[in-house]
Amino acid sequence: MKLFDLSVISTDIDIEIDKDIDRSYLIPNIVFFKDSMEFIDEYIGHLYPNIVKYIDSVLTPQIIKKTEAQILSQLNKNTPQKL
């Protein structure tokens, strides 16, 4: 089912939007955010050169233990209890 007939909209002219209702400033600049994230990644890499080793050695085992505990608790809930 077609809701709108897009062929009636001309694509070769620019549509002017009244400044009172223009909300284009609400749309984030994706290129800016992408460049910012790359900069932050590089900055953290230089500031904390061993951060990846720290994450691998400390945080990853903690995440694994927490995940295992969650899985075991779910399995315990799903298994019928013997009386």
Summary of the structure (lengths in Angstrom):
residues: 83
radius of gyration: 26.4
end to end distance: 57.2
largest distance: 76.4
contacts: 109
relative contact order: 0.04
helix: 63%
strand: 0%
